[in-house]
Amino acid sequence: MNKKLYVGGLPYSVTEDKLQEIFSAHGTVESARVITDRFTGRSRGFGFVEMSSEEEAQKAIDSLNESDLDGRSLTVNEARPQENRGGGGGGGGDRW
C-alpha cells in the first residue's frame, strides 16, 4: 500500500525530479510533487512524496527527516489527510 509523505523545508530551487531522486535512494517513489504558488508559480518550500510501501516510507523518514539539503533542514513525516476547507466563495443573497 502506498504511503504519502509530507516534505517541508525544501529549498525553493528544488524540482519534482530532484525530489524524486532524493527519495528514490530509500525505495520506490510513486510520485513526487513540489507545491507551488498558483499566482507566481514559485515553490512554496514544501511538497509530497508517495512511496510504494510503508516500510520504504519509514526508511525515508528515518534517513531524511532533519537532514540538510542546500543549507535547509528538511522535515519529513507522514502526510495528514487533506482538510476540507469548505467551498470557495460562493453565492448568497441579493448582491448585485
mmCIF file as gemmi writes it, N, C-alpha and C atoms, coordinates in Angstrom:
data_model
loop_
_atom_site.group_PDB
_atom_site.id
_atom_site.type_symbol
_atom_site.label_atom_id
_atom_site.label_alt_id
_atom_site.label_comp_id
_atom_site.label_asym_id
_atom_site.label_entity_id
_atom_site.label_seq_id
_atom_site.pdbx_PDB_ins_code
_atom_site.Cartn_x
_atom_site.Cartn_y
_atom_site.Cartn_z
_atom_site.occupancy
_atom_site.B_iso_or_equiv
_atom_site.pdbx_formal_charge
_atom_site.auth_seq_id
_atom_site.auth_asym_id
_atom_site.pdbx_PDB_model_num
ATOM 1 N N . MET Axp A 1 ? 0.84 -1.181 0 1 0 ? 1 A 1
ATOM 2 C CA . MET Axp A 1 ? 0 0 0 1 0 ? 1 A 1
ATOM 3 C C . MET Axp A 1 ? 0.887 1.247 0 1 0 ? 1 A 1
ATOM 4 N N . ASN Axp A 2 ? 0.549 2.205 -0.835 1 0 ? 2 A 1
ATOM 5 C CA . ASN Axp A 2 ? 1.326 3.445 -0.937 1 0 ? 2 A 1
ATOM 6 C C . ASN Axp A 2 ? 1.199 4.268 0.338 1 0 ? 2 A 1
ATOM 7 N N . LYS Axp A 3 ? 2.261 5.011 0.622 1 0 ? 3 A 1
ATOM 8 C CA . LYS Axp A 3 ? 2.29 5.865 1.802 1 0 ? 3 A 1
ATOM 9 C C . LYS Axp A 3 ? 2.728 7.256 1.38 1 0 ? 3 A 1
ATOM 10 N N . LYS Axp A 4 ? 1.933 8.259 1.707 1 0 ? 4 A 1
ATOM 11 C CA . LYS Axp A 4 ? 2.218 9.631 1.32 1 0 ? 4 A 1
ATOM 12 C C . LYS Axp A 4 ? 2.966 10.347 2.429 1 0 ? 4 A 1
ATOM 13 N N . LEU Axp A 5 ? 4.053 11.033 2.05 1 0 ? 5 A 1
ATOM 14 C CA . LEU Axp A 5 ? 4.878 11.756 2.997 1 0 ? 5 A 1
ATOM 15 C C . LEU Axp A 5 ? 4.831 13.253 2.713 1 0 ? 5 A 1
ATOM 16 N N . TYR Axp A 6 ? 4.864 14.035 3.777 1 0 ? 6 A 1
ATOM 17 C CA . TYR Axp A 6 ? 4.995 15.486 3.686 1 0 ? 6 A 1
ATOM 18 C C . TYR Axp A 6 ? 6.482 15.805 3.778 1 0 ? 6 A 1
ATOM 19 N N . VAL Axp A 7 ? 6.948 16.706 2.924 1 0 ? 7 A 1
ATOM 20 C CA . VAL Axp A 7 ? 8.342 17.129 2.942 1 0 ? 7 A 1
ATOM 21 C C . VAL Axp A 7 ? 8.357 18.654 3.04 1 0 ? 7 A 1
ATOM 22 N N . GLY Axp A 8 ? 8.812 19.171 4.178 1 0 ? 8 A 1
ATOM 23 C CA . GLY Axp A 8 ? 8.886 20.61 4.39 1 0 ? 8 A 1
ATOM 24 C C . GLY Axp A 8 ? 10.329 21.082 4.449 1 0 ? 8 A 1
ATOM 25 N N . GLY Axp A 9 ? 10.515 22.372 4.35 1 0 ? 9 A 1
ATOM 26 C CA . GLY Axp A 9 ? 11.852 22.956 4.413 1 0 ? 9 A 1
ATOM 27 C C . GLY Axp A 9 ? 12.634 22.818 3.127 1 0 ? 9 A 1
ATOM 28 N N . LEU Axp A 10 ? 11.94 22.587 2.029 1 0 ? 10 A 1
ATOM 29 C CA . LEU Axp A 10 ? 12.632 22.429 0.745 1 0 ? 10 A 1
ATOM 30 C C . LEU Axp A 10 ? 13.229 23.752 0.276 1 0 ? 10 A 1
ATOM 31 N N . PRO Axp A 11 ? 14.443 23.707 -0.266 1 0 ? 11 A 1
ATOM 32 C CA . PRO Axp A 11 ? 14.971 24.91 -0.916 1 0 ? 11 A 1
ATOM 33 C C . PRO Axp A 11 ? 14.036 25.261 -2.09 1 0 ? 11 A 1
ATOM 34 N N . TYR Axp A 12 ? 13.879 26.529 -2.342 1 0 ? 12 A 1
ATOM 35 C CA . TYR Axp A 12 ? 12.945 26.953 -3.391 1 0 ? 12 A 1
ATOM 36 C C . TYR Axp A 12 ? 13.387 26.511 -4.779 1 0 ? 12 A 1
ATOM 37 N N . SER Axp A 13 ? 14.631 26.111 -4.92 1 0 ? 13 A 1
ATOM 38 C CA . SER Axp A 13 ? 15.151 25.685 -6.221 1 0 ? 13 A 1
ATOM 39 C C . SER Axp A 13 ? 14.888 24.212 -6.526 1 0 ? 13 A 1
ATOM 40 N N . VAL Axp A 14 ? 14.389 23.44 -5.559 1 0 ? 14 A 1
ATOM 41 C CA . VAL Axp A 14 ? 14.192 22.001 -5.763 1 0 ? 14 A 1
ATOM 42 C C . VAL Axp A 14 ? 13.046 21.746 -6.736 1 0 ? 14 A 1
ATOM 43 N N . THR Axp A 15 ? 13.319 20.86 -7.694 1 0 ? 15 A 1
ATOM 44 C CA . THR Axp A 15 ? 12.312 20.463 -8.685 1 0 ? 15 A 1
ATOM 45 C C . THR Axp A 15 ? 11.698 19.128 -8.276 1 0 ? 15 A 1
ATOM 46 N N . GLU Axp A 16 ? 10.619 18.763 -8.935 1 0 ? 16 A 1
ATOM 47 C CA . GLU Axp A 16 ? 9.995 17.47 -8.659 1 0 ? 16 A 1
ATOM 48 C C . GLU Axp A 16 ? 10.938 16.329 -9.022 1 0 ? 16 A 1
ATOM 49 N N . ASP Axp A 17 ? 11.717 16.486 -10.087 1 0 ? 17 A 1
ATOM 50 C CA . ASP Axp A 17 ? 12.687 15.453 -10.466 1 0 ? 17 A 1
ATOM 51 C C . ASP Axp A 17 ? 13.743 15.271 -9.378 1 0 ? 17 A 1
ATOM 52 N N . LYS Axp A 18 ? 14.226 16.368 -8.809 1 0 ? 18 A 1
ATOM 53 C CA . LYS Axp A 18 ? 15.229 16.306 -7.743 1 0 ? 18 A 1
ATOM 54 C C . LYS Axp A 18 ? 14.631 15.663 -6.491 1 0 ? 18 A 1
ATOM 55 N N . LEU Axp A 19 ? 13.399 16.007 -6.171 1 0 ? 19 A 1
ATOM 56 C CA . LEU Axp A 19 ? 12.718 15.433 -5.017 1 0 ? 19 A 1
ATOM 57 C C . LEU Axp A 19 ? 12.581 13.919 -5.187 1 0 ? 19 A 1
ATOM 58 N N . GLN Axp A 20 ? 12.209 13.495 -6.372 1 0 ? 20 A 1
ATOM 59 C CA . GLN Axp A 20 ? 12.09 12.063 -6.654 1 0 ? 20 A 1
ATOM 60 C C . GLN Axp A 20 ? 13.446 11.375 -6.528 1 0 ? 20 A 1
ATOM 61 N N . GLU Axp A 21 ? 14.479 12.009 -7.039 1 0 ? 21 A 1
ATOM 62 C CA . GLU Axp A 21 ? 15.83 11.449 -6.965 1 0 ? 21 A 1
ATOM 63 C C . GLU Axp A 21 ? 16.273 11.257 -5.508 1 0 ? 21 A 1
ATOM 64 N N . ILE Axp A 22 ? 16.028 12.246 -4.664 1 0 ? 22 A 1
ATOM 65 C CA . ILE Axp A 22 ? 16.416 12.18 -3.26 1 0 ? 22 A 1
ATOM 66 C C . ILE Axp A 22 ? 15.729 11.005 -2.562 1 0 ? 22 A 1
ATOM 67 N N . PHE Axp A 23 ? 14.437 10.847 -2.788 1 0 ? 23 A 1
ATOM 68 C CA . PHE Axp A 23 ? 13.682 9.804 -2.099 1 0 ? 23 A 1
ATOM 69 C C . PHE Axp A 23 ? 13.868 8.422 -2.718 1 0 ? 23 A 1
ATOM 70 N N . SER Axp A 24 ? 14.22 8.337 -3.978 1 0 ? 24 A 1
ATOM 71 C CA . SER Axp A 24 ? 14.384 7.028 -4.619 1 0 ? 24 A 1
ATOM 72 C C . SER Axp A 24 ? 15.561 6.244 -4.042 1 0 ? 24 A 1
ATOM 73 N N . ALA Axp A 25 ? 16.463 6.914 -3.331 1 0 ? 25 A 1
ATOM 74 C CA . ALA Axp A 25 ? 17.561 6.216 -2.664 1 0 ? 25 A 1
ATOM 75 C C . ALA Axp A 25 ? 17.041 5.361 -1.504 1 0 ? 25 A 1
ATOM 76 N N . HIS Axp A 26 ? 15.78 5.573 -1.122 1 0 ? 26 A 1
ATOM 77 C CA . HIS Axp A 26 ? 15.214 4.876 0.034 1 0 ? 26 A 1
ATOM 78 C C . HIS Axp A 26 ? 14.06 3.956 -0.346 1 0 ? 26 A 1
ATOM 79 N N . GLY Axp A 27 ? 13.767 3.839 -1.628 1 0 ? 27 A 1
ATOM 80 C CA . GLY Axp A 27 ? 12.698 2.951 -2.075 1 0 ? 27 A 1
ATOM 81 C C . GLY Axp A 27 ? 12.084 3.453 -3.369 1 0 ? 27 A 1
ATOM 82 N N . THR Axp A 28 ? 10.991 2.811 -3.74 1 0 ? 28 A 1
ATOM 83 C CA . THR Axp A 28 ? 10.301 3.155 -4.981 1 0 ? 28 A 1
ATOM 84 C C . THR Axp A 28 ? 9.393 4.357 -4.757 1 0 ? 28 A 1
ATOM 85 N N . VAL Axp A 29 ? 9.619 5.391 -5.554 1 0 ? 29 A 1
ATOM 86 C CA . VAL Axp A 29 ? 8.812 6.607 -5.466 1 0 ? 29 A 1
ATOM 87 C C . VAL Axp A 29 ? 7.699 6.514 -6.502 1 0 ? 29 A 1
ATOM 88 N N . GLU Axp A 30 ? 6.465 6.553 -6.025 1 0 ? 30 A 1
ATOM 89 C CA . GLU Axp A 30 ? 5.308 6.514 -6.929 1 0 ? 30 A 1
ATOM 90 C C . GLU Axp A 30 ? 5.028 7.892 -7.523 1 0 ? 30 A 1
ATOM 91 N N . SER Axp A 31 ? 5.224 8.937 -6.715 1 0 ? 31 A 1
ATOM 92 C CA . SER Axp A 31 ? 5.034 10.306 -7.203 1 0 ? 31 A 1
ATOM 93 C C . SER Axp A 31 ? 5.778 11.271 -6.293 1 0 ? 31 A 1
ATOM 94 N N . ALA Axp A 32 ? 6.166 12.404 -6.868 1 0 ? 32 A 1
ATOM 95 C CA . ALA Axp A 32 ? 6.827 13.47 -6.105 1 0 ? 32 A 1
ATOM 96 C C . ALA Axp A 32 ? 6.275 14.786 -6.628 1 0 ? 32 A 1
ATOM 97 N N . ARG Axp A 33 ? 5.817 15.622 -5.699 1 0 ? 33 A 1
ATOM 98 C CA . ARG Axp A 33 ? 5.196 16.886 -6.103 1 0 ? 33 A 1
ATOM 99 C C . ARG Axp A 33 ? 5.683 18.023 -5.229 1 0 ? 33 A 1
ATOM 100 N N . VAL Axp A 34 ? 6.194 19.065 -5.863 1 0 ? 34 A 1
ATOM 101 C CA . VAL Axp A 34 ? 6.573 20.288 -5.164 1 0 ? 34 A 1
ATOM 102 C C . VAL Axp A 34 ? 5.382 21.232 -5.289 1 0 ? 34 A 1
ATOM 103 N N . ILE Axp A 35 ? 4.925 21.761 -4.174 1 0 ? 35 A 1
ATOM 104 C CA . ILE Axp A 35 ? 3.769 22.654 -4.184 1 0 ? 35 A 1
ATOM 105 C C . ILE Axp A 35 ? 4.238 24.06 -4.561 1 0 ? 35 A 1
ATOM 106 N N . THR Axp A 36 ? 3.528 24.659 -5.516 1 0 ? 36 A 1
ATOM 107 C CA . THR Axp A 36 ? 3.893 25.986 -5.998 1 0 ? 36 A 1
ATOM 108 C C . THR Axp A 36 ? 2.761 26.974 -5.764 1 0 ? 36 A 1
ATOM 109 N N . ASP Axp A 37 ? 3.135 28.233 -5.683 1 0 ? 37 A 1
ATOM 110 C CA . ASP Axp A 37 ? 2.164 29.311 -5.56 1 0 ? 37 A 1
ATOM 111 C C . ASP Axp A 37 ? 1.388 29.401 -6.867 1 0 ? 37 A 1
ATOM 112 N N . ARG Axp A 38 ? 0.088 29.447 -6.79 1 0 ? 38 A 1
ATOM 113 C CA . ARG Axp A 38 ? -0.715 29.432 -8.011 1 0 ? 38 A 1
ATOM 114 C C . ARG Axp A 38 ? -0.571 30.705 -8.848 1 0 ? 38 A 1
ATOM 115 N N . PHE Axp A 39 ? -0.163 31.8 -8.225 1 0 ? 39 A 1
ATOM 116 C CA . PHE Axp A 39 ? -0.047 33.054 -8.964 1 0 ? 39 A 1
ATOM 117 C C . PHE Axp A 39 ? 1.348 33.274 -9.532 1 0 ? 39 A 1
ATOM 118 N N . THR Axp A 40 ? 2.378 32.946 -8.752 1 0 ? 40 A 1
ATOM 119 C CA . THR Axp A 40 ? 3.748 33.199 -9.211 1 0 ? 40 A 1
ATOM 120 C C . THR Axp A 40 ? 4.41 31.973 -9.82 1 0 ? 40 A 1
ATOM 121 N N . GLY Axp A 41 ? 3.887 30.772 -9.494 1 0 ? 41 A 1
ATOM 122 C CA . GLY Axp A 41 ? 4.5 29.553 -9.99 1 0 ? 41 A 1
ATOM 123 C C . GLY Axp A 41 ? 5.755 29.162 -9.215 1 0 ? 41 A 1
ATOM 124 N N . ARG Axp A 42 ? 6.114 29.93 -8.209 1 0 ? 42 A 1
ATOM 125 C CA . ARG Axp A 42 ? 7.311 29.677 -7.41 1 0 ? 42 A 1
ATOM 126 C C . ARG Axp A 42 ? 7.011 28.63 -6.33 1 0 ? 42 A 1
ATOM 127 N N . SER Axp A 43 ? 8.008 27.823 -6.02 1 0 ? 43 A 1
ATOM 128 C CA . SER Axp A 43 ? 7.87 26.817 -4.978 1 0 ? 43 A 1
ATOM 129 C C . SER Axp A 43 ? 7.479 27.468 -3.659 1 0 ? 43 A 1
ATOM 130 N N . ARG Axp A 44 ? 6.642 26.764 -2.891 1 0 ? 44 A 1
ATOM 131 C CA . ARG Axp A 44 ? 6.255 27.257 -1.569 1 0 ? 44 A 1
ATOM 132 C C . ARG Axp A 44 ? 7.115 26.625 -0.474 1 0 ? 44 A 1
ATOM 133 N N . GLY Axp A 45 ? 8.105 25.82 -0.872 1 0 ? 45 A 1
ATOM 134 C CA . GLY Axp A 45 ? 9.043 25.265 0.103 1 0 ? 45 A 1
ATOM 135 C C . GLY Axp A 45 ? 8.614 23.952 0.731 1 0 ? 45 A 1
ATOM 136 N N . PHE Axp A 46 ? 7.58 23.336 0.167 1 0 ? 46 A 1
ATOM 137 C CA . PHE Axp A 46 ? 7.183 22.025 0.666 1 0 ? 46 A 1
ATOM 138 C C . PHE Axp A 46 ? 6.599 21.198 -0.463 1 0 ? 46 A 1
ATOM 139 N N . GLY Axp A 47 ? 6.449 19.911 -0.195 1 0 ? 47 A 1
ATOM 140 C CA . GLY Axp A 47 ? 5.91 19.026 -1.214 1 0 ? 47 A 1
ATOM 141 C C . GLY Axp A 47 ? 5.451 17.718 -0.605 1 0 ? 47 A 1
ATOM 142 N N . PHE Axp A 48 ? 5.096 16.789 -1.477 1 0 ? 48 A 1
ATOM 143 C CA . PHE Axp A 48 ? 4.619 15.477 -1.063 1 0 ? 48 A 1
ATOM 144 C C . PHE Axp A 48 ? 5.281 14.419 -1.921 1 0 ? 48 A 1
ATOM 145 N N . VAL Axp A 49 ? 5.639 13.308 -1.264 1 0 ? 49 A 1
ATOM 146 C CA . VAL Axp A 49 ? 6.227 12.171 -1.958 1 0 ? 49 A 1
ATOM 147 C C . VAL Axp A 49 ? 5.412 10.952 -1.58 1 0 ? 49 A 1
ATOM 148 N N . GLU Axp A 50 ? 5.067 10.145 -2.582 1 0 ? 50 A 1
ATOM 149 C CA . GLU Axp A 50 ? 4.339 8.924 -2.321 1 0 ? 50 A 1
ATOM 150 C C . GLU Axp A 50 ? 5.274 7.751 -2.561 1 0 ? 50 A 1
ATOM 151 N N . MET Axp A 51 ? 5.516 6.993 -1.49 1 0 ? 51 A 1
ATOM 152 C CA . MET Axp A 51 ? 6.378 5.822 -1.558 1 0 ? 51 A 1
ATOM 153 C C . MET Axp A 51 ? 5.508 4.583 -1.771 1 0 ? 51 A 1
ATOM 154 N N . SER Axp A 52 ? 6.112 3.508 -2.329 1 0 ? 52 A 1
ATOM 155 C CA . SER Axp A 52 ? 5.313 2.339 -2.688 1 0 ? 52 A 1
ATOM 156 C C . SER Axp A 52 ? 4.932 1.45 -1.504 1 0 ? 52 A 1
ATOM 157 N N . SER Axp A 53 ? 5.601 1.599 -0.361 1 0 ? 53 A 1
ATOM 158 C CA . SER Axp A 53 ? 5.233 0.782 0.802 1 0 ? 53 A 1
ATOM 159 C C . SER Axp A 53 ? 5.486 1.551 2.091 1 0 ? 53 A 1
ATOM 160 N N . GLU Axp A 54 ? 4.86 1.069 3.161 1 0 ? 54 A 1
ATOM 161 C CA . GLU Axp A 54 ? 5.063 1.699 4.475 1 0 ? 54 A 1
ATOM 162 C C . GLU Axp A 54 ? 6.497 1.56 4.934 1 0 ? 54 A 1
ATOM 163 N N . GLU Axp A 55 ? 7.115 0.418 4.648 1 0 ? 55 A 1
ATOM 164 C CA . GLU Axp A 55 ? 8.491 0.186 5.063 1 0 ? 55 A 1
ATOM 165 C C . GLU Axp A 55 ? 9.437 1.18 4.387 1 0 ? 55 A 1
ATOM 166 N N . GLU Axp A 56 ? 9.254 1.393 3.094 1 0 ? 56 A 1
ATOM 167 C CA . GLU Axp A 56 ? 10.105 2.349 2.367 1 0 ? 56 A 1
ATOM 168 C C . GLU Axp A 56 ? 9.852 3.77 2.853 1 0 ? 56 A 1
ATOM 169 N N . ALA Axp A 57 ? 8.605 4.079 3.15 1 0 ? 57 A 1
ATOM 170 C CA . ALA Axp A 57 ? 8.27 5.41 3.663 1 0 ? 57 A 1
ATOM 171 C C . ALA Axp A 57 ? 8.953 5.643 5.003 1 0 ? 57 A 1
ATOM 172 N N . GLN Axp A 58 ? 8.913 4.652 5.879 1 0 ? 58 A 1
ATOM 173 C CA . GLN Axp A 58 ? 9.549 4.796 7.185 1 0 ? 58 A 1
ATOM 174 C C . GLN Axp A 58 ? 11.057 4.929 7.047 1 0 ? 58 A 1
ATOM 175 N N . LYS Axp A 59 ? 11.631 4.186 6.112 1 0 ? 59 A 1
ATOM 176 C CA . LYS Axp A 59 ? 13.071 4.28 5.857 1 0 ? 59 A 1
ATOM 177 C C . LYS Axp A 59 ? 13.441 5.692 5.4 1 0 ? 59 A 1
ATOM 178 N N . ALA Axp A 60 ? 12.622 6.269 4.524 1 0 ? 60 A 1
ATOM 179 C CA . ALA Axp A 60 ? 12.864 7.633 4.041 1 0 ? 60 A 1
ATOM 180 C C . ALA Axp A 60 ? 12.729 8.638 5.178 1 0 ? 60 A 1
ATOM 181 N N . ILE Axp A 61 ? 11.719 8.469 6.031 1 0 ? 61 A 1
ATOM 182 C CA . ILE Axp A 61 ? 11.531 9.368 7.17 1 0 ? 61 A 1
ATOM 183 C C . ILE Axp A 61 ? 12.75 9.3 8.083 1 0 ? 61 A 1
ATOM 184 N N . ASP Axp A 62 ? 13.16 8.073 8.425 1 0 ? 62 A 1
ATOM 185 C CA . ASP Axp A 62 ? 14.29 7.89 9.337 1 0 ? 62 A 1
ATOM 186 C C . ASP Axp A 62 ? 15.576 8.494 8.777 1 0 ? 62 A 1
ATOM 187 N N . SER Axp A 63 ? 15.766 8.387 7.462 1 0 ? 63 A 1
ATOM 188 C CA . SER Axp A 63 ? 17.009 8.864 6.845 1 0 ? 63 A 1
ATOM 189 C C . SER Axp A 63 ? 17.007 10.354 6.537 1 0 ? 63 A 1
ATOM 190 N N . LEU Axp A 64 ? 15.854 10.898 6.149 1 0 ? 64 A 1
ATOM 191 C CA . LEU Axp A 64 ? 15.829 12.257 5.619 1 0 ? 64 A 1
ATOM 192 C C . LEU Axp A 64 ? 15.291 13.321 6.571 1 0 ? 64 A 1
ATOM 193 N N . ASN Axp A 65 ? 14.509 12.935 7.574 1 0 ? 65 A 1
ATOM 194 C CA . ASN Axp A 65 ? 13.977 13.939 8.49 1 0 ? 65 A 1
ATOM 195 C C . ASN Axp A 65 ? 15.127 14.625 9.221 1 0 ? 65 A 1
ATOM 196 N N . GLU Axp A 66 ? 15.096 15.944 9.245 1 0 ? 66 A 1
ATOM 197 C CA . GLU Axp A 66 ? 16.109 16.799 9.867 1 0 ? 66 A 1
ATOM 198 C C . GLU Axp A 66 ? 17.467 16.723 9.169 1 0 ? 66 A 1
ATOM 199 N N . SER Axp A 67 ? 17.486 16.194 7.939 1 0 ? 67 A 1
ATOM 200 C CA . SER Axp A 67 ? 18.732 16.205 7.167 1 0 ? 67 A 1
ATOM 201 C C . SER Axp A 67 ? 18.87 17.546 6.463 1 0 ? 67 A 1
ATOM 202 N N . ASP Axp A 68 ? 20.075 17.854 5.991 1 0 ? 68 A 1
ATOM 203 C CA . ASP Axp A 68 ? 20.361 19.126 5.351 1 0 ? 68 A 1
ATOM 204 C C . ASP Axp A 68 ? 20.29 18.99 3.832 1 0 ? 68 A 1
ATOM 205 N N . LEU Axp A 69 ? 19.599 19.912 3.186 1 0 ? 69 A 1
ATOM 206 C CA . LEU Axp A 69 ? 19.56 19.979 1.723 1 0 ? 69 A 1
ATOM 207 C C . LEU Axp A 69 ? 19.786 21.429 1.327 1 0 ? 69 A 1
ATOM 208 N N . ASP Axp A 70 ? 20.931 21.684 0.739 1 0 ? 70 A 1
ATOM 209 C CA . ASP Axp A 70 ? 21.292 23.039 0.302 1 0 ? 70 A 1
ATOM 210 C C . ASP Axp A 70 ? 21.14 24.07 1.424 1 0 ? 70 A 1
ATOM 211 N N . GLY Axp A 71 ? 21.573 23.685 2.632 1 0 ? 71 A 1
ATOM 212 C CA . GLY Axp A 71 ? 21.548 24.607 3.75 1 0 ? 71 A 1
ATOM 213 C C . GLY Axp A 71 ? 20.226 24.71 4.484 1 0 ? 71 A 1
ATOM 214 N N . ARG Axp A 72 ? 19.254 23.914 4.085 1 0 ? 72 A 1
ATOM 215 C CA . ARG Axp A 72 ? 17.95 23.934 4.767 1 0 ? 72 A 1
ATOM 216 C C . ARG Axp A 72 ? 17.688 22.582 5.411 1 0 ? 72 A 1
ATOM 217 N N . SER Axp A 73 ? 17.076 22.6 6.565 1 0 ? 73 A 1
ATOM 218 C CA . SER Axp A 73 ? 16.754 21.375 7.288 1 0 ? 73 A 1
ATOM 219 C C . SER Axp A 73 ? 15.395 20.849 6.838 1 0 ? 73 A 1
ATOM 220 N N . LEU Axp A 74 ? 15.384 19.611 6.35 1 0 ? 74 A 1
ATOM 221 C CA . LEU Axp A 74 ? 14.14 19.016 5.868 1 0 ? 74 A 1
ATOM 222 C C . LEU Axp A 74 ? 13.296 18.49 7.021 1 0 ? 74 A 1
ATOM 223 N N . THR Axp A 75 ? 11.999 18.592 6.855 1 0 ? 75 A 1
ATOM 224 C CA . THR Axp A 75 ? 11.039 17.953 7.737 1 0 ? 75 A 1
ATOM 225 C C . THR Axp A 75 ? 10.323 16.91 6.907 1 0 ? 75 A 1
ATOM 226 N N . VAL Axp A 76 ? 10.45 15.656 7.302 1 0 ? 76 A 1
ATOM 227 C CA . VAL Axp A 76 ? 9.804 14.566 6.566 1 0 ? 76 A 1
ATOM 228 C C . VAL Axp A 76 ? 8.979 13.759 7.548 1 0 ? 76 A 1
ATOM 229 N N . ASN Axp A 77 ? 7.678 13.665 7.282 1 0 ? 77 A 1
ATOM 230 C CA . ASN Axp A 77 ? 6.806 12.845 8.111 1 0 ? 77 A 1
ATOM 231 C C . ASN Axp A 77 ? 5.604 12.38 7.304 1 0 ? 77 A 1
ATOM 232 N N . GLU Axp A 78 ? 4.806 11.544 7.935 1 0 ? 78 A 1
ATOM 233 C CA . GLU Axp A 78 ? 3.622 11.028 7.266 1 0 ? 78 A 1
ATOM 234 C C . GLU Axp A 78 ? 2.658 12.178 7.007 1 0 ? 78 A 1
ATOM 235 N N . ALA Axp A 79 ? 2.152 12.235 5.789 1 0 ? 79 A 1
ATOM 236 C CA . ALA Axp A 79 ? 1.207 13.299 5.431 1 0 ? 79 A 1
ATOM 237 C C . ALA Axp A 79 ? -0.128 13.059 6.125 1 0 ? 79 A 1
ATOM 238 N N . ARG Axp A 80 ? -0.71 14.121 6.622 1 0 ? 80 A 1
ATOM 239 C CA . ARG Axp A 80 ? -2.047 14.031 7.212 1 0 ? 80 A 1
ATOM 240 C C . ARG Axp A 80 ? -3.068 14.112 6.085 1 0 ? 80 A 1
ATOM 241 N N . PRO Axp A 81 ? -4.244 13.556 6.31 1 0 ? 81 A 1
ATOM 242 C CA . PRO Axp A 81 ? -5.297 13.683 5.293 1 0 ? 81 A 1
ATOM 243 C C . PRO Axp A 81 ? -5.615 15.151 5.043 1 0 ? 81 A 1
ATOM 244 N N . GLN Axp A 82 ? -5.93 15.469 3.81 1 0 ? 82 A 1
ATOM 245 C CA . GLN Axp A 82 ? -6.232 16.846 3.452 1 0 ? 82 A 1
ATOM 246 C C . GLN Axp A 82 ? -7.522 17.283 4.128 1 0 ? 82 A 1
ATOM 247 N N . GLU Axp A 83 ? -7.483 18.474 4.699 1 0 ? 83 A 1
ATOM 248 C CA . GLU Axp A 83 ? -8.662 19.016 5.366 1 0 ? 83 A 1
ATOM 249 C C . GLU Axp A 83 ? -9.633 19.576 4.343 1 0 ? 83 A 1
ATOM 250 N N . ASN Axp A 84 ? -10.904 19.467 4.666 1 0 ? 84 A 1
ATOM 251 C CA . ASN Axp A 84 ? -11.916 20.095 3.835 1 0 ? 84 A 1
ATOM 252 C C . ASN Axp A 84 ? -11.982 21.56 4.23 1 0 ? 84 A 1
ATOM 253 N N . ARG Axp A 85 ? -11.615 22.416 3.307 1 0 ? 85 A 1
ATOM 254 C CA . ARG Axp A 85 ? -11.573 23.849 3.611 1 0 ? 85 A 1
ATOM 255 C C . ARG Axp A 85 ? -12.888 24.546 3.299 1 0 ? 85 A 1
ATOM 256 N N . GLY Axp A 86 ? -13.879 23.792 2.963 1 0 ? 86 A 1
ATOM 257 C CA . GLY Axp A 86 ? -15.164 24.391 2.641 1 0 ? 86 A 1
ATOM 258 C C . GLY Axp A 86 ? -15.168 24.903 1.209 1 0 ? 86 A 1
ATOM 259 N N . GLY Axp A 87 ? -16.29 25.321 0.766 1 0 ? 87 A 1
ATOM 260 C CA . GLY Axp A 87 ? -16.413 25.819 -0.598 1 0 ? 87 A 1
ATOM 261 C C . GLY Axp A 87 ? -15.743 27.146 -0.767 1 0 ? 87 A 1
ATOM 262 N N . GLY Axp A 88 ? -15.369 27.436 -1.969 1 0 ? 88 A 1
ATOM 263 C CA . GLY Axp A 88 ? -14.722 28.713 -2.215 1 0 ? 88 A 1
ATOM 264 C C . GLY Axp A 88 ? -15.741 29.741 -2.608 1 0 ? 88 A 1
ATOM 265 N N . GLY Axp A 89 ? -15.655 30.879 -2.02 1 0 ? 89 A 1
ATOM 266 C CA . GLY Axp A 89 ? -16.527 31.99 -2.385 1 0 ? 89 A 1
ATOM 267 C C . GLY Axp A 89 ? -17.983 31.57 -2.347 1 0 ? 89 A 1
ATOM 268 N N . GLY Axp A 90 ? -18.65 31.957 -3.326 1 0 ? 90 A 1
ATOM 269 C CA . GLY Axp A 90 ? -19.979 31.406 -3.42 1 0 ? 90 A 1
ATOM 270 C C . GLY Axp A 90 ? -21.058 32.435 -3.292 1 0 ? 90 A 1
ATOM 271 N N . GLY Axp A 91 ? -22.143 31.985 -3.572 1 0 ? 91 A 1
ATOM 272 C CA . GLY Axp A 91 ? -23.311 32.816 -3.762 1 0 ? 91 A 1
ATOM 273 C C . GLY Axp A 91 ? -23.858 33.418 -2.514 1 0 ? 91 A 1
ATOM 274 N N . GLY Axp A 92 ? -24.977 33.625 -2.556 1 0 ? 92 A 1
ATOM 275 C CA . GLY Axp A 92 ? -25.633 34.082 -1.367 1 0 ? 92 A 1
ATOM 276 C C . GLY Axp A 92 ? -26.225 35.44 -1.537 1 0 ? 92 A 1
ATOM 277 N N . GLY Axp A 93 ? -27.424 35.434 -1.383 1 0 ? 93 A 1
ATOM 278 C CA . GLY Axp A 93 ? -28.09 36.7 -1.202 1 0 ? 93 A 1
ATOM 279 C C . GLY Axp A 93 ? -28.383 37.502 -2.445 1 0 ? 93 A 1
ATOM 280 N N . ASP Axp A 94 ? -28.793 38.705 -2.159 1 0 ? 94 A 1
ATOM 281 C CA . ASP Axp A 94 ? -29.25 39.604 -3.214 1 0 ? 94 A 1
ATOM 282 C C . ASP Axp A 94 ? -28.196 40.647 -3.518 1 0 ? 94 A 1
ATOM 283 N N . ARG Axp A 95 ? -26.995 40.17 -3.783 1 0 ? 95 A 1
ATOM 284 C CA . ARG Axp A 95 ? -25.949 41.142 -4.118 1 0 ? 95 A 1
ATOM 285 C C . ARG Axp A 95 ? -25.993 41.455 -5.599 1 0 ? 95 A 1
ATOM 286 N N . TRP Axp A 96 ? -25.531 42.615 -5.933 1 0 ? 96 A 1
ATOM 287 C CA . TRP Axp A 96 ? -25.541 42.996 -7.338 1 0 ? 96 A 1
ATOM 288 C C . TRP Axp A 96 ? -24.191 42.904 -7.869 1 0 ? 96 A 1
